[in-house]
Amino acid sequence: MKKRLLVFSVDAMVREDVEYLKTQPNFRKYCEGSSEVKTIRTVYPSVTYPAHVSMATGCYPDKTGISSNFAFTIGSKEETWNWFHDSVKVGDIFTAAKAAGYSTASLFWPVTGCHPDIDYLMNEYWMPNPDDTLESSFRRAGSSDEMITIIKKNEGLLPPSHVKTGRLNMMIWPEVDNFLFACACDLIRGYKPEVLFVHNGSIDHARHEFGAFNEKVTENLQRVDAWFGQMMAALEDAGVLDETNIVVVSDHGQMDLARIIKPNVFLADHGMIQLSPEGRIVDYKAYCFSNAMSTMVFLKDPSDRKTYDEVYTLLKAMCEEGIYGFGKVYTREEVKDKERLDGDFAFVLETDGYTSFSDSCRRPVFNNTDISDFRFGRATHGYLPDKGPQPVFIAKGPGFKRNVTLDRRPIVDEAPTYAKLLGVALPEADGKAMDELLA
């Protein structure tokens, strides 16, 4: 017998937020008696796209191939977001569910663009081209005619500038989430997808803009409760609430930061990056590629052992001096062994706890916070998984036991738990089902 599953990811929600949400009307009503994992250990780096891929596959980044929100570049990152599913190297819960005959849906779940096994898809994808519209953008990312009809019905919830513009106007909160949840509710009422994943970014945005804990975050938690209630009402209207397994999750926390530092300036000072008089990169031997509170160090020629040794010696000396923003230098081999992170990089620099990293090669070496980029806000993430406030897992429905609490599980256990609940297999998964929660 097929089961129903709705997974609601609240980006950057943490344990402390759940205690507040339990006092809010919709969460209190619909999650009464739920089971939960108090804290989830996320992946490294603790950023949205690698985490969400691991949440859907049950695999760590060394296996998924997604180690950053972005593909590597020495230019602008805005067009190198890992939007599209073909960059994922392992199977996921959508493919497993579709193969078993389930109808599948995903709204704003990262790295699902053009996913062949998602029936109703609205990928997290901002309009990269100057002449893009919502329709052209979402069609390019794999939305079907049915989904485009829902999108066009609700585009009036976005200010006019959002409908034909780029990312900086489209991704404005709470408007973009009002649009997202209207689409989700129309999808539920109209098509009743059996497996539905929804990702919301309002808490993440509030923390980047205002800091880890403050009144603005609390206001957005109230919005999250309202949006959650809207989806529950849509399930009721569709006649499927009582048979739907509802899971509320998150991907990472955030920590307040004090400064932004530019390691590439120091690499340039030591001849590892060549700049034009205007400050543009002409060539490089080594380059730091930021994931906010960690940064990967890439070598142009990974086989150049002389450069490898020179860069490693330099970075270790800077780390020991203690003033350059990073408190640990990992080699690729060390970080793969410790955190299951792998890629074409040579090293990873981990924050000192209050510094985020910029890719810029231009002085000044330090910058103040800047909310135009998630890496440079008043709070951010990307650090080691055990640092800072922690993400969560809350489950309620006919497939879950009531009132069971686990202290801590790895994020890769989430997808195997969904798979076991649905009666499907994820043979490549690193994690295992949380049997203690399953009825």
Secondary structure, DSSP 8 states (H G I E B T S, - for coil): ---EEEEEEETT--HHHHHHHTTSHHHHHHSTT-EEEEEEE--SS--HHHHHHHHHHS--HHHHS--SSB---SS-STT-B--BGGG--S--HHHHHHHTT--EEEES-TT-BT-TT-SEEE-S----STT--HHHHHHHTT--HHHHHHHHHHGGGS-HHHHTS-HHHHS-TTHHHHHHHHHHHHHHHHH--SEEEEEE-HHHHHHHHH-SSSHHHHHHHHHHHHHHHHHHHHHHHTT-TTTEEEEEE-S---EE--EEE-HHHHHHHTTSEEE-TTS-EEEESEEEEE-SSEEEEEESSTT-HHHHHHHHHHHHHHHHHT-SSEEEEEEHHHHHHHH---SS-SEEEEE-SSEEE----SS-SEE---TTSGGGSSEE--S-TTSSS---EEEESTTB-SS-EEEEEEGGGHHHHHHHHHT---TT-SS---GGGB-
